[in-house]
């Protein structure tokens, strides 16, 4: 059966008339709006809603109700807007009224603010029921309100999930490096551990020894036996070039004679530059000749080389005289050890009062040992200093255990990072699958070409939820009037709504924001045919229930949506009695099928 019913005005009230009464405009009752910031009435899911408190203009519960002299109530903003845009007559009985004839209905306002409503976030899981007066206070603390991440990572989450997100998921959260205890962003942690962390274990590129990154440079400079270095006599003229540190001792021992000659030549040059008489020796009574010109860079390099060479020479002499004594390798010397930059030559002559003291300064030994070095192994071929065997064994075991612990800690950190990486990938894949599912649903809706069949599976489950008030309304996936047409969805209240609650199936349509709204004609002015299909196996016995909605451009339900889904719906509260629907062929295999066909104005 099909019927087209004219609509007389844009103001409709829910009635107790049978299914063949006019369609009504409806709110979705899922708005998250607070008590302020809107011009229309309260759009909440009221536990008990009295029709006498509905505004005839916006069809919502009265907000700041005003009463006219003819006894009708309206929202303050609704009636003021109506009077400004019309000929100042009552929308109900067409009686002349002015703004001065409106007065606040405080009694109705107190009654309305005392009504109980469900939290607007009930679909997200909030089960709170609060009075309308206090609902905004609840919304300020509701754990199911969507809020953006405080770290500005582009995620929007429920308030209850924000702490978990900030603690474990947000890629802009601050983490503490387990090795150096510095604060690093989660998205930069991998780069920090790979390239920057000073406490991370790394390998020497020359000898493959594992050590902390902050020790690497010191290891290069003093300890790595495979790194190529210059001979300490290179400044005096040794031409061997760079050789591994492990071969430096052998080189010095084999070229001792050549190195001594180089030092003699350098000393002769200094002897000549300082004008020291050749037949005299420096004693307490002798002093250096006057020399006013400063040392040249060449002089400084020569003296530095002599200092290093003399240190090695003295070391070799001690070893040859007493093999049981080993003097560590001398450190670098500079001209400053003989004469600081601000010291005059006369002060230098006074400092040379003793040959023994002068020789001591020339052979000063740098006894600093690095913690990664093995004593007496710096130069190959030199006798070793005897150490207690037990102490050496314990030290070796300690070093081995430290290295093993460092390797295990590094492996544990790697495994932890891999787990976090896989969890992140899994979350991205789940998000991608959901995106593909949404795209598939979108494609199915576009291909419907204005004729959409909504199969409500598990009907009994949804019906029980509607009867218990857990989920009073369900919505179909979105579909389109054509490939580039209007985007629409169907809303079904399986246990009815308002006056039809518990007696009838209620069906409404809601327009949604689509990609091509900019090129479509608004408001919508076509027709919408709604049907509940009879699934009787015998075709001749099928009796589909069909109703046709004729769009009314003045209604908000047919205007261009300003939200993802228009809060205003349009349809029938009493589409089909539940007594007819139950135990009939309209429901088969626990599935109800609702058909919607969109017919444009041109059709």
C-alpha positions in Angstrom: 0.0 0.0 0.0 1.2 3.4 -0.9 0.1 6.9 0.1 1.2 10.4 -0.4 0.1 12.9 2.2 0.3 16.7 1.8 2.0 18.7 4.6 0.2 21.8 5.7 3.0 23.7 7.5 6.5 23.4 8.9 5.2 22.9 12.5 4.4 19.4 13.5 3.7 17.7 16.8 3.8 14.1 17.7 0.3 12.7 17.8 -1.4 9.5 18.8 -3.0 9.1 15.4 -2.5 5.8 13.5 0.2 5.2 11.0 -1.5 7.1 8.2 -1.1 10.4 10.0 1.3 13.0 8.6 5.0 12.4 8.9 6.8 14.2 11.7 10.2 15.9 12.1 12.3 14.4 14.8 15.6 15.0 16.6 18.2 12.4 16.8 18.5 12.7 20.6 22.2 12.1 20.4 23.5 15.6 20.4 26.4 16.5 22.7 25.4 20.1 22.9 25.5 21.7 26.3 22.8 23.9 27.9 24.2 27.0 26.1 25.4 28.0 22.7 22.3 27.0 20.8 19.3 29.0 19.6 16.8 26.2 19.6 15.4 24.0 22.3 17.0 21.2 24.3 18.0 18.3 22.0 18.6 15.5 24.6 17.3 12.0 25.1 14.8 12.6 27.9 13.8 9.7 30.1 10.2 11.0 30.3 9.2 13.6 27.8 6.0 15.5 28.2 4.6 16.9 24.9 3.3 20.0 26.5 6.9 21.2 26.9 7.7 20.8 23.2 8.3 24.0 21.2 6.0 24.0 18.2 8.6 25.8 16.1 11.8 23.8 16.6 10.0 20.6 17.9 12.5 20.3 20.8 12.0 20.7 24.5 11.5 24.4 25.5 14.6 26.5 26.3 13.9 29.6 28.3 10.1 29.3 27.6 8.0 32.3 26.9 4.2 32.3 27.0 1.9 34.4 24.7 -1.3 36.1 25.7 -3.1 33.4 23.8 -1.6 30.7 26.1 1.0 29.0 23.9 4.6 28.4 24.9 7.7 28.8 22.7 11.5 28.9 23.1 12.6 32.4 23.7 14.9 32.6 20.7 12.4 30.7 18.5 9.5 33.0 19.0 11.6 36.1 18.8 13.1 35.0 15.5 9.6 34.1 14.3 8.1 37.5 15.1 11.0 39.3 13.4 10.7 37.2 10.2 6.9 37.0 10.0 3.9 39.3 10.3 3.9 39.1 14.1 1.2 36.4 14.6 1.1 33.4 16.8 2.3 30.3 14.9 -0.5 28.2 16.4 -3.7 30.2 16.2 -2.6 33.0 14.0 -3.5 35.6 16.7 -1.6 39.0 16.5 1.1 39.2 19.1 4.2 41.4 19.8 7.3 40.9 21.8 5.9 43.1 24.6 3.1 40.5 25.0 5.5 37.7 25.7 6.3 36.8 29.4 8.6 34.2 30.9 7.0 31.0 32.0 9.2 30.3 35.1 7.0 27.4 36.3 7.5 25.5 33.0 11.2 26.4 33.1 11.6 24.8 36.6 9.7 21.7 35.5 11.8 21.3 32.3 15.2 21.8 34.2 14.1 19.1 36.6 13.5 16.5 33.8 15.9 13.5 33.6 18.0 13.1 30.5 20.6 10.6 29.3 24.2 11.8 28.9 24.7 12.8 25.2 27.6 10.4 25.1 25.5 7.4 25.9 26.4 5.9 22.6 30.0 6.0 23.6 29.2 4.0 26.8 28.2 6.6 29.4 25.3 5.4 31.5 24.7 8.5 33.5 21.2 9.9 33.9 21.1 13.5 35.2 18.6 16.3 35.5 18.7 18.8 32.7 19.8 21.5 35.1 23.0 19.6 36.0 23.8 17.9 32.7 26.3 20.5 31.7 28.2 20.0 35.0 28.4 16.3 34.2 29.5 16.9 30.6 32.4 19.0 32.0 33.7 15.8 33.7 32.2 13.0 31.6 34.8 10.4 30.8 33.3 9.7 27.4 33.7 13.2 26.0 36.0 13.2 22.9 39.0 15.6 23.5 42.2 16.2 21.5 45.5 15.0 22.8 47.3 17.6 24.9 50.5 16.9 23.1 49.0 17.9 19.8 49.6 14.6 18.1 46.4 14.9 16.0 44.6 12.1 18.0 41.1 12.7 19.4 40.2 10.3 22.3 37.7 9.9 25.0 38.6 11.6 28.2 38.9 8.3 30.0 41.5 7.1 27.5 43.7 10.2 27.5 46.0 9.0 30.3 46.6 5.6 28.7 47.3 7.4 25.4 49.7 9.9 27.1 51.5 7.1 28.9 52.0 4.4 26.2 50.8 5.5 22.8 51.3 9.1 22.0 54.4 9.5 19.7 55.0 13.0 21.1 55.1 11.9 24.8 58.4 12.3 26.7 60.4 9.2 27.5 63.4 8.7 29.8 66.3 7.0 28.1 67.1 3.8 30.1 70.8 4.3 29.5 71.6 8.0 29.9 68.4 9.1 31.7 67.8 12.0 29.4 64.4 13.1 28.3 63.6 12.3 24.6 60.4 12.4 22.5 59.0 8.9 21.8 59.2 9.5 18.0 62.9 10.5 18.4 63.9 7.7 20.8 65.2 5.3 18.1 67.4 8.0 16.6 68.7 9.0 20.0 69.7 5.4 20.8 71.2 4.7 17.4 73.2 8.0 17.0 73.2 10.2 20.1 73.0 8.4 23.5 76.4 8.7 25.2 75.8 5.5 27.3 74.8 3.3 24.4 77.1 0.3 23.7 78.9 0.7 20.4 81.8 -1.1 18.6 85.2 0.3 17.8 85.5 0.3 14.0 89.1 -0.7 14.3 89.2 -3.5 16.9 85.5 -4.3 17.3 85.7 -3.8 21.0 82.3 -2.9 22.7 82.3 0.2 24.9 80.0 3.1 25.7 79.8 5.8 23.0 81.2 8.5 25.4 84.3 6.3 25.8 84.9 5.8 22.1 86.9 9.0 21.4 89.2 8.3 24.4 89.6 4.8 23.2 90.6 6.0 19.7 93.2 8.4 21.2 94.9 6.2 23.8 93.9 2.6 23.8 92.9 1.1 20.4 95.8 -1.2 19.4 94.7 -1.5 15.8 94.4 2.2 15.1 97.1 3.7 13.0 99.1 6.6 14.7 102.1 8.7 14.0 105.5 7.8 15.5 106.4 10.0 18.4 109.6 11.0 16.6 107.7 12.1 13.4 108.2 15.7 14.4 111.9 15.1 14.5 111.9 13.6 11.0 110.9 9.9 11.4 109.4 9.0 8.0 107.7 5.7 8.9 104.2 7.3 8.6 101.2 5.9 10.4 101.4 2.4 11.8 99.1 0.4 14.2 99.6 1.3 17.8 100.3 -2.4 18.5 103.4 -2.2 16.3 104.7 1.1 17.7 106.8 -0.6 20.4 108.5 -2.8 17.9 109.1 0.1 15.6 110.7 2.2 18.4 112.9 -0.7 19.5 114.1 -1.5 16.0 114.8 2.2 15.1 116.3 3.3 18.3 119.6 4.2 16.7 117.9 6.3 14.0 115.7 8.1 16.5 118.8 8.9 18.7 120.4 10.5 15.6 117.3 12.6 14.9 117.4 13.8 18.5 121.1 14.6 18.3 120.4 16.7 15.2 117.6 18.5 16.9 119.7 19.2 20.0 122.5 20.5 17.8 120.0 22.9 16.1 118.8 24.1 19.5 122.4 24.4 20.7 123.1 26.6 17.7 119.9 28.7 17.9 120.6 29.5 21.6 124.2 30.4 20.9 125.6 28.0 23.5 129.5 27.7 23.3 130.4 24.3 21.9 133.3 23.7 24.4 131.3 24.6 27.5 128.8 22.6 29.6 125.9 24.1 31.4 126.7 24.4 35.1 125.4 26.5 38.0 127.7 29.3 37.0 126.8 29.3 33.4 123.7 30.9 31.9 122.1 31.1 28.5 123.2 34.0 26.2 120.9 36.9 25.8 118.2 36.3 23.2 115.5 38.8 22.6 113.6 37.3 19.7 110.8 34.9 20.6 110.8 31.2 19.7 109.5 30.4 16.2 106.8 27.8 15.6 109.5 25.6 14.1 111.5 25.9 17.4 108.5 24.9 19.4 107.7 21.8 17.3 111.4 20.7 17.5 111.5 21.0 21.3 108.2 19.1 21.6 109.6 16.3 19.5 112.8 16.2 21.6 110.7 16.0 24.8 108.8 13.0 23.6 111.9 11.3 22.2 113.9 11.8 25.4 111.1 10.3 27.4 111.3 7.2 25.3 115.0 7.1 25.4 115.1 7.4 29.2 112.5 4.7 29.5 114.7 2.3 27.3 117.8 3.1 29.4 115.9 2.2 32.6 114.7 -1.0 31.1 118.2 -2.0 30.0 119.7 -1.3 33.4 117.0 -3.0 35.5 114.5 -5.1 33.5 112.3 -5.5 36.6 111.3 -1.9 36.4 109.0 -0.6 33.7 108.3 3.1 33.3 105.0 3.9 31.4 105.3 5.5 28.1 106.0 9.2 28.3 103.2 11.6 27.4 103.5 14.5 24.9 105.8 17.4 25.8 105.7 20.9 24.5 108.0 23.9 24.6 105.8 25.3 27.4 107.1 22.6 29.7 110.5 24.2 29.2 109.5 27.8 28.9 105.9 29.2 29.2 104.9 31.8 26.6 105.1 34.7 29.0 108.5 33.8 30.4 111.5 35.8 29.3 114.8 34.2 28.2 116.5 35.6 31.4 114.0 33.7 33.5 114.8 30.6 31.3 118.6 31.1 32.1 117.8 31.3 35.8 115.7 28.1 35.6 118.7 26.2 34.1 120.9 26.5 37.3 121.0 22.7 37.6 121.8 20.1 34.9 120.1 17.5 37.0 116.9 19.6 37.3 117.0 20.4 33.5 117.3 16.8 32.7 114.5 15.9 35.0 112.1 18.3 33.2 113.2 16.9 29.9 112.4 13.4 30.9 109.1 14.0 32.8 106.9 10.9 32.5 103.2 11.1 32.0 101.8 8.3 34.3 98.2 8.7 33.4 96.6 5.3 32.4 93.2 5.0 30.9 90.7 2.6 32.4 90.5 0.7 29.1 94.2 0.1 28.9 96.2 -3.0 30.0 99.3 -1.9 32.0 102.7 -2.7 30.5 101.2 -3.8 27.2 101.4 -0.5 25.3 104.6 -1.4 23.6 105.3 -4.7 22.1 108.6 -6.3 23.1 109.0 -4.5 26.5 109.2 -6.5 29.7 106.0 -6.7 31.7 105.6 -5.5 35.2 104.7 -8.6 37.4 101.2 -8.5 38.8 99.5 -10.7 41.3 97.9 -13.6 39.3 94.9 -13.9 41.4 94.2 -10.1 41.1 94.6 -10.3 37.4 92.2 -13.2 37.2 89.5 -11.5 39.2 89.9 -8.3 37.2 89.6 -10.3 34.0 86.4 -12.1 35.3 84.9 -8.7 36.3 85.5 -7.2 32.9 84.0 -10.3 31.2 80.9 -10.1 33.4 80.5 -6.4 32.8 80.7 -7.0 29.0 78.2 -9.8 29.2 75.8 -7.7 31.3 76.1 -4.8 28.9 75.3 -7.2 25.9 72.3 -8.7 27.7 71.0 -5.2 28.6 71.4 -4.1 25.0 69.6 -7.2 23.8 66.8 -6.6 26.2 66.4 -3.0 25.1 66.4 -4.2 21.4 63.6 -6.7 22.1 61.6 -4.0 24.0 61.9 -1.7 21.0 60.9 -4.4 18.6 57.8 -5.2 20.7 56.8 -1.5 20.7 57.5 -1.3 17.0 55.3 -4.3 16.2 52.5 -2.9 18.5 52.7 0.4 16.6 52.5 -1.4 13.3 49.5 -3.5 14.5 47.7 -0.4 15.6 48.4 1.2 12.2 47.2 -2.0 10.4 43.9 -2.1 12.4 43.3 1.6 11.6 44.0 0.8 7.9 41.6 -2.1 7.9 38.9 0.1 9.5 39.6 2.7 6.8 39.2 0.2 4.0 35.9 -1.1 5.6 34.6 2.4 5.7 35.6 3.0 2.1 33.9 -0.3 1.0 30.7 0.7 2.9 30.9 4.1 1.2 31.3 2.5 -2.2 28.3 0.2 -1.6 26.2 3.2 -0.7 27.2 5.1 -3.9 26.4 2.1 -6.1 22.8 1.8 -4.7 21.7 4.6 -7.1 19.0 5.8 -4.7 17.5 2.3 -3.9 18.9 1.0 -0.6 18.1 -2.2 1.2 18.9 -2.2 4.9 19.2 -5.7 6.4 18.9 -5.4 10.2 20.4 -8.7 11.3 20.0 -10.0 14.9 16.7 -8.1 15.1 15.7 -9.7 18.4 18.9 -8.5 20.1 18.3 -4.9 18.9 14.7 -5.1 19.8 15.5 -6.2 23.4 18.0 -3.4 23.7 15.4 -0.9 22.5 12.8 -2.2 25.0 15.3 -2.0 27.9 16.3 1.5 26.8 19.9 0.6 26.3 19.9 1.5 22.6 16.7 3.1 21.6 17.6 3.9 18.0 19.9 2.4 15.3 21.1 3.9 12.1 21.8 2.3 8.7 25.1 2.8 6.8 25.0 5.9 4.6 23.8 5.6 1.0 23.4 8.1 -1.9 20.5 9.1 -4.1 22.9 8.8 -7.0 26.7 8.4 -7.4 27.1 12.1 -6.9 23.8 12.8 -5.1 22.5 13.4 -1.6 23.9 11.3 1.3 21.2 9.8 3.5 20.8 7.3 6.3 17.8 5.6 7.9 17.0 5.6 11.6 14.9 2.9 13.1 13.4 2.9 16.6 12.5 -0.7 16.9 10.4 -0.1 20.0 8.9 3.1 18.8 9.5 6.6 20.0 7.5 9.0 22.3 3.8 8.3 22.0 4.5 5.2 19.8 6.9 3.7 22.3 6.1 0.0 22.8 3.3 0.0 20.1 4.8 0.8 16.7 8.0 0.6 14.7 9.2 4.1 14.0 11.3 4.9 10.9 13.0 8.2 10.0 15.5 9.5 7.4 18.4 11.8 8.1 20.4 13.8 5.5 24.1 13.7 6.0 27.1 15.8 4.9 28.3 14.5 1.5 31.2 15.3 -0.8 29.1 16.9 -3.4 26.8 19.0 -1.3 28.2 22.2 -2.9 26.8 21.3 -6.3 23.4 19.9 -5.1 20.1 21.9 -4.8 19.1 22.7 -1.2 16.7 22.2 0.4 15.9 18.7 -0.9 12.6 18.8 -2.7 12.0 15.2 -3.9 10.2 12.2 -2.5 11.4 9.3 -0.3 9.6 5.9 -0.4 10.1 3.8 2.8 9.1 0.1 2.8 9.2 -2.8 5.2 9.6 -5.9 3.0 7.5 -9.1 3.5 9.9 -12.1 3.3 7.3 -14.7 2.7 8.7 -17.5 0.6 5.6 -17.5 -1.5 5.7 -14.4 -3.8 2.0 -14.2 -4.2 1.5 -13.9 -0.4 3.9 -11.1 0.1 2.4 -7.8 1.3 5.0 -5.1 1.6 4.3 -2.0 3.8 5.2 1.2 1.9 4.9 4.9 2.7 5.9 7.9 0.6 7.4 11.0 2.2 7.0 14.3 0.3 9.8 16.7 1.2 8.8 20.0 2.8 11.6 22.5 2.0 10.7 24.7 5.0 11.6 21.9 7.5 15.1 21.8 8.9 15.3 18.1 8.1 15.6 18.8 4.4 18.1 21.7 4.7 21.8 21.3 3.9 23.4 19.5 7.0 25.7 21.6 9.1 26.9 18.5 11.1 28.0 15.1 9.9 24.4 13.9 10.3 21.5 16.3 10.5 20.0 16.2 14.0 16.6 16.6 12.5 15.0 13.5 11.0 11.8 13.1 9.0 9.6 10.1 9.0 6.8 8.1 10.8 6.5 7.4 14.5 3.8 4.8 13.8 5.1 3.2 10.7 4.0 -0.4 11.5 2.3 -1.8 14.6 4.6 -4.1 16.6 1.8 -6.6 17.0 1.7 -7.0 13.2 5.5 -7.1 12.9 6.1 -9.8 15.5 5.6 -13.4 14.6 5.1 -12.5 10.9 7.0 -13.0 7.6 8.3 -9.5 7.9 11.0 -11.0 10.1 12.8 -14.0 8.7 16.0 -15.6 10.0 16.0 -12.9 12.7 16.4 -10.3 10.0 14.2 -7.2 9.2 14.6 -5.6 5.7 13.8 -1.9 5.2 13.9 -0.4 1.7 14.4 3.2 0.9 14.1 4.8 -2.5 15.0 8.4 -3.2 13.2 10.1 -6.0 14.5 13.5 -7.0 12.3 16.5 -8.1 13.1 16.0 -11.7 11.9 12.4 -11.6 
